[in-house]
């Protein structure tokens, strides 16, 4: 009986620490007095938890603010330098690895191309291992500060087997690849530091919900538009998923019976009309000529330039413009399915191809989505581009170990304070991500 009481007290303390850390991270900096109402904890519990977290270096002072007739209040925030996180994006054209502090400030990055190699499992595992070693070495970060490594991958993740997540990626030729087990055997991480795998579209969605255009929404759909297309669905503030983590496989809804062959092998999938790989194939079939030997990103940029030449340049290529117009209609129709089925408040479009095409396609996508949707849900939704730029998947992947760290009360599973008198109006992660998004748009 005594053991059960001790466990209950320990669980309560962990829950209190979690509440304080999560509230300060999402809405801080805040004073101790503000934390009580914000977390629902008593002033005594807040004081005890804050004292523990400050002593452990997880919280730090972030300036002071005056109060009406009272003593100035000290503001607190999660200390950016108290840990670090790695996010990995296994994308269509490269493996991107980034090391972040807890404020999502980038400390180092590594990008390793996949051109001409496709999704060779051994190569990708080596790229991830090399990328992790590179960012830790270049940043000179202590491996002991590392909280975990998040990895966003294409395909469906099955977590029901021993040994970790297994990836089923039909479109990339992966059949039950034991990726988590391979990473554990290949990558040397400090004891207690683990891998956290997720579908890439879900990682993108988590980043937008935490830091980007999804903040504050209860129901949203975040679209990843790359070589293929996928969507992350958020219902009542919870990202959909489970033991089989697939982000819905929206790109493989049938939009044309007996239509174009999709890379998954079926006919008529949305991805066969909207993914950049299929888009470029349609352009070439219609007579378009991408630059010789160009990779996918360069070829897509050439298509956009042909359809939307700069002022004073050549006339727009009607073939390229027609391909993009058709893509906008199919994408809008696919989004209408999300609107009719899930009634999201917001739809956000991200991914590297979405960032390239979005400024040119967004008005038409909105119009087609509205035309194909039922009037009531269409009247409630906004459709915009994601706000986090090309690093959104790595940012989202890095939040996976961070969320686990917070859920564990700021304990591992294994920057200077502001000048006094200055009120900090935004947590560090917001500033860091806004700067990165501006750089990506530039």
Secondary structure, 3 states (H helix, E strand, C coil): CHHHHHHHHHHHHHHHHHHHHHHHHHHCCEEHHHHHHHHCCCHHHHHHHHHHHHHCCCEEEEEEEEECCEEEEEEEEECHHHCEEEEEEECCCEEEEEEEECCCCEEEEEEEECCCCCCCHHHHHHHHHHHHHHHHHHHCCCHHHEEEEEEEECCEEECCCCCCCEEEEHHHCEEEECHHHHHHHHCCCCCCCCEEEEEHHHHHHHHHHHHCCCCCCCCEEEEEECCCEEEEEEECCEECCCCEECHHHHHHCECCCCCCECCCCCECECHHHHCHHHHHHHHHHCCCCCCCCCCHHHHHHHHHHHHCCCCCCCCCCHHHHHHHHHHHHHHHHHHHHHHHHHCCCEEEEECHHHHHHHHHHHHHHHHHHHHHCCHHHHHHCEEEECCCHHHHHHHHHHHHHHHHHHHCCCCCCCCCCCCCCCCCCCCHHHHHHHHHHHHHHC
